[in-house]
């Protein structure tokens, strides 16, 4: 299978939408960029110091939700993109 397909199936299943198959492959470039941004935010969260763990958990939940929606719609809205950019900036501040 397509390497991203497996990841997307997991994301979709985690979104509680098991009935929705991953028919959106390949993702449109704008959706794929946002999808990859979600992945990089999620990996940055792992490096947040303990004082920021609550913040990290809350961001992780939001990013998971946005990532699932990106896959389901094969699109990212302006509001979602703005949220991702803000959350990435917030996470990066913890890492300075």
Legacy VTK file of the C-alpha trace (Angstrom):
# vtk DataFile Version 3.0
C-alpha trace
ASCII
DATASET POLYDATA
POINTS 96 float
0.000 0.000 0.000
0.789 3.653 -0.299
2.907 4.657 2.755
0.612 7.575 3.561
-2.495 5.461 3.101
-1.761 3.446 6.206
-1.180 6.572 8.279
-4.365 8.151 6.940
-6.434 5.045 7.672
-5.209 5.249 11.257
-6.052 8.941 11.448
-9.503 8.358 10.015
-10.150 5.447 12.370
-8.972 7.543 15.301
-11.449 10.202 14.262
-14.192 7.673 14.906
-15.169 7.657 11.242
-14.298 4.050 10.531
-16.941 3.926 7.802
-15.156 6.514 5.719
-12.585 4.854 3.537
-9.484 6.690 2.465
-10.632 7.563 -1.029
-8.949 10.936 -1.039
-5.512 9.610 -1.970
-3.530 11.302 -3.157
-4.164 14.390 -1.096
-4.339 17.699 -2.930
-1.041 19.587 -2.464
-2.564 22.152 -0.093
-4.085 19.374 2.025
-0.871 17.347 1.977
1.167 20.344 3.142
-1.203 20.909 6.045
-1.236 17.166 6.802
2.564 17.168 6.979
2.504 20.302 9.123
0.261 18.408 11.572
2.841 15.622 11.710
5.671 18.044 12.402
3.694 19.821 15.147
2.925 16.442 16.734
6.591 15.485 16.733
7.598 18.878 18.202
5.110 18.336 21.045
7.177 15.352 22.180
10.028 17.725 23.036
8.015 20.124 25.206
9.378 20.286 28.785
7.207 18.953 31.591
5.896 22.415 32.526
4.195 22.554 29.124
2.717 19.061 29.022
-0.887 20.221 29.583
-0.482 22.716 26.762
1.050 20.006 24.586
-1.812 17.610 25.271
-4.382 20.226 24.350
-2.540 21.102 21.127
-2.173 17.410 20.275
-5.916 16.901 20.587
-6.666 19.883 18.336
-4.035 18.908 15.761
-5.333 15.308 15.672
-8.823 16.648 15.003
-7.692 19.014 12.267
-5.530 16.325 10.679
-8.483 13.930 10.564
-10.681 16.596 8.988
-8.007 17.406 6.397
-7.965 13.744 5.362
-11.757 13.450 5.297
-12.232 16.601 3.220
-8.970 16.472 1.241
-8.719 20.167 2.004
-7.607 22.601 4.700
-9.675 25.685 5.463
-8.127 29.099 6.103
-9.240 28.852 9.726
-7.614 25.431 10.141
-4.402 26.642 8.514
-4.322 29.675 10.770
-4.913 27.458 13.817
-2.063 25.151 12.756
0.310 28.074 12.247
-0.601 29.513 15.660
-0.261 26.162 17.412
3.090 25.523 15.744
4.323 28.925 16.902
3.042 28.202 20.408
4.786 24.832 20.559
8.019 26.326 19.204
7.963 28.938 21.986
8.129 26.117 24.525
11.216 24.758 22.797
13.288 27.955 22.843
LINES 1 97
96 0 1 2 3 4 5 6 7 8 9 10 11 12 13 14 15 16 17 18 19 20 21 22 23 24 25 26 27 28 29 30 31 32 33 34 35 36 37 38 39 40 41 42 43 44 45 46 47 48 49 50 51 52 53 54 55 56 57 58 59 60 61 62 63 64 65 66 67 68 69 70 71 72 73 74 75 76 77 78 79 80 81 82 83 84 85 86 87 88 89 90 91 92 93 94 95
